[in-house]
């Protein structure tokens, strides 16, 4: 009897131990599940939808917010003052909202740098006055949060290949030193080519193209942006007949191309196509656009516009018409920064030409307007006419393929040149 009792006690003790162990494991599992649910919730919250005024209005009413050289934001006087920079940015976004606009193109990479925490690029000097210095907060994250509060879409604006525009003050070794550890560019400073006063990444090198794609995808992965937009700096605009120094790159990668020009255009085409595919593989709903020079090519005989002057196809190797036809982009914003009576590039001629290019495609067309030229006679007497730009908007709105306008730039709108901003606000109020 005593022997049986001993076995019973041991049996009960074993089951108690097993129960305790199982309970501990269940607690751990539940805790882990709770943590996972929290992570999912936090991720979902970071990508939560908002009431987009752009979607409601069905018309792009966009403005470029330039950070390069502290043009629009942040002011030089706000260096190393987080609170001041944030309050100033909120004022900018309030202004955009108050003037019935719905989209901001926020410049996050003006000069081979970043207005966000990056593993590829140094912190922008336009935040603190010093390249690579942590501003103590994330400007892009803050901008997204505040823009969405106001129903404003935010497109992350990248200048993909330009590293610097002032050779006298630019120190290549210092730039390389300030790159984050592990950035591929840190061990490949030969990827950077000097051209006149500028320094550019050589887009002809496949690894360079991948580097730029990766740094853009970093933003796509980390931030709840509404889209990615590139401006028109792939190869530099020609200066004094100087030649971009890519002979060695051409020798290495140019096999199968009859001319260097053909090869250069292919480099840009390849980059745009691969970037588009990479973005869509991450988020098929994320918009991708480019803002090229306003003239694709001169001459109707080559499929271009009835214009003359510098063209993106021939002078900077940008075949943006191909990107439309091939579906490499979701939208395009040609910079039609000329007046109606411009002899070489009349506004209406170019708007009509671009409208024909997007016809029958899935690419949205928005017209870029030069607010910065208003009240500046150096660009022609037409810009002294208070109705020049508002008439441009009226004209573009008569064409069904044009889905809105984008104004360069915010600072010029804030100046309310010749009362244009007041007129624009009233115009948008009447034409909801």
ABEGO torsion letter per residue (X at the ends): XAAAAAAAAAAAAAAAAAAAAAAAAAAAAAAAAAAAAAAAAAAAAAABBBBBAAAAAGBBBBBBBBABGGAAOBBAAABGBAAAAAAAAAAAAAAAAAAGBABBBBBABABGBBABBBAABBBBAAAAGBBGBBAGBBAAAAAAAAAAAAGBBBBBBBBAABABABAAABBAAAAAAABBBGBAAAABAAABBBBEABBBBBAABAAAAAAAAAAAAAAAAABBBAEBBBBABABBBBBGGBBBBAAAAAAAAABGBABAAAAAAAAAAAAAAAAAAAAAAABAABBBBBBBBABABBEAAAGBBBBBEBBAAAAAGBBAAAAAAAGABABBBBBBABBAABAABBAAAAAAAAAAAABGBABBBBBBBBAAABGBAAAEAAAABAAAAAAAAAAAAABAABAEBBBOBAAAAAAGBGGAAAAAAAAAAABX
